[in-house]
């Protein structure tokens, strides 16, 4: 993430209209656009933040993608959890270095990468994903951004049938029926462990909250995160005309009395 740009790295190319293209640098590689062709060799070995030009003279800014930018531009198998919710998930679930996490509904790996960055090399994530193609896509996206040396084990299995990882710190779910996992999470979590679920509709949230109320979990809360940008251009300061409003609801609870 520091030093000259290298072969194998992903970079973002940003044009004057702020359109973005993410590419992976390769020896002899070329990026083709309506504004001309760009030789990868113009970027390899150069510092981040340079401006390069295509064969037709179009200027492109070259930067490394942040995690947020990578999530928005990466290949997808399933819909991803967007950055506006990824940050709050880290805080609500209190993700810490060394945490042992069960994540289910891995999808394209956006949440997985976010959790991996937070837990560091001493933590571990076990991912359950019911679809082979989604599991494979998630593994490839994680490898593309974080490399292969990460504490991650993605398994193709159904979390509704149980959790085989004992004494974990957090259960993080992106599933349509997380209430079926509440009992399994009770058995798998360490005392004080946190359960978090991402759901698109409030009716799903209502069903989950009813199940949590009839369990050893307590301190449950549900939030929705809204994101509004601002246009700041000299004396012209106003909210953006468009905002990222509803994407999903985050419901979190803590295991208070696992012994019943």
Order of alpha helices (4+ residues) and beta strands (2+ residues): beta-beta-beta-beta-beta-beta-alpha-alpha-beta-alpha-beta-alpha-beta-beta-alpha-beta-alpha-beta-beta-beta-beta
